[in-house]
Amino acid sequence: MDTVVQWNIRGFRSNFEELKLLLNRSQSAVVALQVCGLGEGQVPLRGYTLLLPQGGSPWGEAALLIRNGTRFSEIDLKTGLHAAAATISLEKTLTVCSLYLPPNSQVSKLSLAGLFEQLPKPFLVLGDFNAHSPAWKESRRDGRGRMLEEFTAENDLIILNSEEQTFVHSAYHSTSAIDLAVASPSIAAECSWAAHSDLCGSDHFPIFLTLSSNFSSNVNTSFNFKKADWNRFRDLCKLSLDDSVADIEQFTSKLLDAARSSIPFHKGTKCKTRVPCFTQECRRAL
């Protein structure tokens, strides 16, 4: 099983040693960080590649750490949001995006849609959303929380959070759950979410997402080849089909993963796994 970590680290330099201990314990292949506060002369983390938003701020409001030896393809996001993303080959191929939404910034469903549309499925969007809603076990709902509820419902996205709080206010010692993990439906059921018991020097708890070794997109195999992104398919095949492929079963699995991420399916023939809150009855009620 693979583990992905998300954490608003609140300063890469100040919590550098805590981060090393955390990664040594979890052996995570991917880490989605927010509020890194990177500066000139920053000491790199040995054994990991640091990805920052292309063309964005060098300070690292959002960043990805990818363990060396893990095959990945960085995504050049066209967005005004603080986000960094890559398609990563673990036991399965998936996209991981680190996202930071500052509390006082203007965020709309249109800007979120522009970001999510650039992420190949299946994907995980991990970050500090600074949004409050009872939908993820908050005691209150604010405007951004209401907007995010609508956005996830309209786009059949799953918020993986459990009942655990993720943030502790340093002055008032109040808690909230503003760090969210948003997944496309095909992998949501195969992800387990858990917050760490230690803040590790930040005011946000690190969060562990464990991916089941047998997660599958469970979609119809009737591909619409007329709308295929063949350049992306070629790039994904180059990433995943190498000398490490041991047998025909593994080859077939990796080839289908590349196809699912670059070739759409014919409309009207989906057999995508749904969760109860996204039934047609609930959609009509909403």
FENFEN-V974391 format. One record per backbone hydrogen bond with DSSP energy under -1.0 kcal/mol. CO is the residue of the C=O (numbers start at 1). NH is the residue of the N-H. E is the energy in kcal/mol with one decimal. If there is no record, write none. Layout:
co=CO nh=NH e=E
co=CO nh=NH e=E
This chain:
co=2 nh=211 e=-3.1
co=3 nh=29 e=-1.3
co=4 nh=209 e=-3.0
co=5 nh=32 e=-3.4
co=6 nh=207 e=-2.6
co=7 nh=9 e=-1.2
co=7 nh=34 e=-1.8
co=11 nh=15 e=-1.7
co=13 nh=16 e=-1.1
co=15 nh=19 e=-2.2
co=16 nh=20 e=-2.0
co=17 nh=21 e=-2.1
co=18 nh=22 e=-2.4
co=19 nh=23 e=-2.5
co=20 nh=24 e=-2.1
co=21 nh=25 e=-1.8
co=22 nh=26 e=-2.4
co=23 nh=27 e=-2.5
co=29 nh=67 e=-2.7
co=30 nh=5 e=-2.3
co=31 nh=65 e=-2.6
co=32 nh=7 e=-2.4
co=33 nh=63 e=-2.3
co=34 nh=9 e=-1.3
co=35 nh=11 e=-2.2
co=36 nh=12 e=-4.8
co=39 nh=42 e=-1.4
co=45 nh=48 e=-1.8
co=47 nh=68 e=-3.0
co=49 nh=66 e=-2.4
co=51 nh=64 e=-2.3
co=53 nh=56 e=-1.4
co=59 nh=38 e=-3.3
co=60 nh=36 e=-2.8
co=61 nh=35 e=-2.0
co=63 nh=33 e=-2.6
co=64 nh=51 e=-3.1
co=65 nh=31 e=-2.4
co=66 nh=49 e=-2.9
co=67 nh=70 e=-2.0
co=71 nh=89 e=-3.0
co=73 nh=87 e=-2.6
co=75 nh=77 e=-1.4
co=81 nh=83 e=-1.1
co=82 nh=100 e=-2.4
co=84 nh=98 e=-3.0
co=85 nh=75 e=-2.4
co=86 nh=96 e=-2.4
co=87 nh=73 e=-2.4
co=88 nh=94 e=-2.2
co=92 nh=90 e=-2.4
co=94 nh=88 e=-3.4
co=95 nh=124 e=-2.4
co=96 nh=86 e=-1.8
co=97 nh=126 e=-3.2
co=98 nh=84 e=-1.9
co=99 nh=128 e=-1.2
co=102 nh=105 e=-1.3
co=108 nh=112 e=-2.0
co=109 nh=113 e=-2.6
co=110 nh=114 e=-2.1
co=111 nh=115 e=-1.3
co=112 nh=116 e=-2.9
co=113 nh=117 e=-2.3
co=115 nh=118 e=-1.5
co=116 nh=119 e=-1.4
co=122 nh=95 e=-2.4
co=123 nh=184 e=-1.9
co=124 nh=97 e=-2.7
co=125 nh=182 e=-2.8
co=126 nh=99 e=-2.1
co=127 nh=180 e=-2.2
co=128 nh=101 e=-2.6
co=132 nh=142 e=-1.9
co=133 nh=136 e=-1.5
co=133 nh=138 e=-1.8
co=134 nh=137 e=-1.9
co=142 nh=146 e=-2.3
co=143 nh=147 e=-2.2
co=144 nh=148 e=-2.5
co=145 nh=149 e=-2.3
co=146 nh=150 e=-2.1
co=147 nh=151 e=-2.4
co=148 nh=152 e=-2.5
co=149 nh=153 e=-2.0
co=150 nh=154 e=-2.6
co=151 nh=155 e=-1.4
co=152 nh=157 e=-2.7
co=158 nh=183 e=-3.1
co=166 nh=205 e=-2.5
co=167 nh=176 e=-1.8
co=169 nh=173 e=-2.2
co=174 nh=169 e=-3.3
co=176 nh=166 e=-2.2
co=176 nh=167 e=-2.3
co=178 nh=129 e=-2.2
co=180 nh=127 e=-2.2
co=181 nh=160 e=-2.9
co=182 nh=125 e=-3.1
co=183 nh=158 e=-2.7
co=184 nh=187 e=-1.5
co=187 nh=190 e=-1.2
co=188 nh=191 e=-1.4
co=190 nh=212 e=-2.7
co=192 nh=210 e=-2.3
co=194 nh=208 e=-3.4
co=199 nh=202 e=-1.6
co=203 nh=168 e=-2.6
co=206 nh=196 e=-3.3
co=207 nh=6 e=-2.2
co=208 nh=194 e=-1.8
co=209 nh=4 e=-2.9
co=210 nh=192 e=-2.2
co=211 nh=2 e=-1.0
co=212 nh=215 e=-1.4
co=221 nh=223 e=-1.5
co=222 nh=266 e=-2.0
co=223 nh=225 e=-1.1
co=224 nh=227 e=-1.6
co=225 nh=228 e=-1.3
co=228 nh=230 e=-1.1
co=229 nh=233 e=-2.3
co=230 nh=234 e=-2.5
co=231 nh=235 e=-2.1
co=232 nh=236 e=-2.7
co=233 nh=237 e=-2.2
co=234 nh=238 e=-2.1
co=235 nh=239 e=-1.6
co=236 nh=240 e=-2.3
co=237 nh=241 e=-2.6
co=240 nh=242 e=-1.2
co=242 nh=245 e=-1.6
co=247 nh=251 e=-2.2
co=248 nh=252 e=-2.6
co=249 nh=253 e=-2.3
co=250 nh=254 e=-2.4
co=251 nh=255 e=-2.4
co=252 nh=256 e=-2.4
co=253 nh=257 e=-2.0
co=254 nh=258 e=-2.0
co=255 nh=259 e=-2.0
co=256 nh=260 e=-2.8
co=257 nh=261 e=-1.2
co=259 nh=262 e=-1.2
co=259 nh=263 e=-2.7
co=262 nh=229 e=-2.9
co=264 nh=224 e=-3.6
co=266 nh=269 e=-1.2
co=275 nh=278 e=-2.3
co=276 nh=279 e=-1.3
co=279 nh=283 e=-2.1
co=280 nh=284 e=-2.4
co=281 nh=285 e=-2.0
co=282 nh=286 e=-2.6
